[in-house]
């Protein structure tokens, strides 16, 4: 199963955007994230639909954060991205006829549900402001060493 890296990519883009005083184009964000501008537009469109970013067309246009960094959590972003599956592992057969596989599915489903609830709870506690502060601390320490 392919990993869904959109949350990580969106966080990368938003932290770059938080450091800018002007909109960033899809091309600029794509260069930062080593991806295609079409992928940026598709993903950022989901955030726009959730009211987290805005976009403007034209020569001075681009993407801008529309929400308060203190208020936006990783969980908000996960939800805006359509709540992709947290795990790349799962049951071999979702509707088994075998009693052994039914028992295995029941055990795994419970563990997956517990782990997902724990992760989503953690996501709800991490804000964009916290990530931005961590980046700025790391950036200052890096510059001090250079």
Residue, then its C-alpha position, 0 to 999 in steps of 0.5 A: x500500500x502506498x503511503x499518503x504523504x499529503x499531511x507532511x507535504x502540507x505542513x512543509x508548505x504551510x511552514x514556508x508560507x508562514x515565513x513569507x509576507x506575500x503569497x506563494x505561487x504553486x510553482x514556488x511551493x512545488x520547488x520547496x517540496x520537490x513536487x509538481x505545481x499541479x499536486x500543490x494546487x490540488x492539495x492546497x485546494x482542499x485546504x482552501x475549501x476548509x477555509x485554511x488558505x486563500x488563493x488569488x490569481x494573477x501576477x501578484x497572486x498565490x497561496x496565503x494562510x487564512x487561519x490563525x496558526x494558533x488555532x490550526x491543528x494537525x488534526x484540522x489538516x488531516x480532516x481537510x485532506x479527507x481523513x486519509x487512512x492513518x496506517x498502511x497496514x490492514x486486514x488481508x480480507x475485510x469480509x472473511x468467511x474463515x473463523x480464524x480470519x474473523x478472530x484475527x480481524x477483530x484483534x487487529x481492528x481493535x488495535x488499529x482503532x485504539x492506535x488511530x484514536x491516540x494519534x488523532x488525539x495527539x494531532x489535535x494538540x499540535x498547532x501550526x504555531x507550535x511547529x513554526x516556533x520549533x522551525x524558528x528555534x532550529x533555524x536560529x540555532x543553525x545560523x548561530x553554528x554557521 
